[in-house]
């Protein structure tokens, strides 16, 4: 056997004990798939560069009707917008000047982002951000006719918060699994040689538990804004001494559960011990990282989302040097987008927080020279109804999203297909619940490919992808990653 191949197999324990087989494949198919991944490893044995993906999830269902507004051009313009939305939730035209965008691929059409997104509009006009129009969960492409006569397959539990949040994060709208597409990306990347020396997971959440980062082989690490919280010593007389005592007790538990002669040893307690062990090890590394000096001096806005992204910036700054990461996937979030009542004020407040946090993050990445290595993208449960319910909007379907990055993002453009916003029009399933023209799978594919997932493994990461595009044919791709 070739010495290099032998060392690859030994070092990675034959692809982390067949991690790709653990991606849901079974029996002989799993073995064939593992062989296929071995070929991918041989073709891509080194990840010498650094790349990070940051998912910003807007919980509650962002109102896309007021996030991206047609101004002029084509058969969709500001008068169509006000006609479909009504006066109660329409934004005045004289407030949209500072956020007007003219997509370089828009054929002369003009749009405006919400007035609260002025900083994002500037990034768009500078070519550092892009907009993806009318994207949502789909099992297969649907027309209004196939939706209405049920000849097409609909995603389960449409318009339900929990179900649609899950479908966005797992990107398999007809599946029942709870493994996220960010987790599947990490599984494949790790199998192909990413982060071989790391002990902290490449998938890191700043917003608690989520489906997006959960893999079969890669378990996400959750930390708090500002760094690892560590062991709690609340109410104890001496925090330092008691913390060490607690740490020693956990160490004893871990050692005991790995002792095959321990009579009370069982899989549940062993699994718990393994989790505690990983958590303590990861926490210690992250704590050490945050104790070191930083080049980040950009003031952090005083919001939860900005604090999360500030922590992401610190983890990116020293990701390679301190954590041995050449690939990282992050999850941050903001809630409060379920605007059934009083849309105008609360929605502006939430988008102001998104705008300020993204502008901060962009400036922070500039300070550490990481703009070309980090791609940030937004996601949400769904868009909301174009038709107002009075002074709010209800649960919808397709919505508009943002992608931010440096040279790797082909910015200043509108991707996908901006939908016909006519109420009762060819894409309206009722009250302005628009059928998505782009699937979450097609959106996610672009990001996964940039991260280094081989084309041969795309069907593993996105089982339904072939229903929406041909991986081998770039003309079928969205193309927002340069």
Secondary structure, DSSP 8 states (H G I E B T S, - for coil): --HHHHHHHHHTHHHHHHGGGGGT--HHHHHHHHHHHHHHHHH-----S-EEEEEEEETT---GGGTEEEEESTT--HHHHHHHH-TTT---GGG-GGGEE--TTSTT-EEEE-GGGHHHHHHHHTTSEEEEEEEE--SS---HHHHHTT-S---TTTT-HHHHHHHHHH--TT------HHHHHHHHHHHTTTTTT-SS-SEEESSS--STT--SS---EE-BTTB---S--TT-S-HHHHHHHHHHHHHHHHHHHT-TT-TT--HHHHHHHHHHHHHHHHHHHHHHHHTS--S--S---SSHHHHHHHHHHHHHHTHHHHH--SEEEEEEEE-----SS-HHHHHHHHHHHHHHHHHHHHHHHHHTT-GGGEEEEEEES--EEEEESSSSEEE-S-EEEEEE-STTB--S-EEE------TTSTTBSSTT-B--SEEHHHHHHHHHHHHT--GGGHHHH-TTGGGT--TT-GGGS---B-
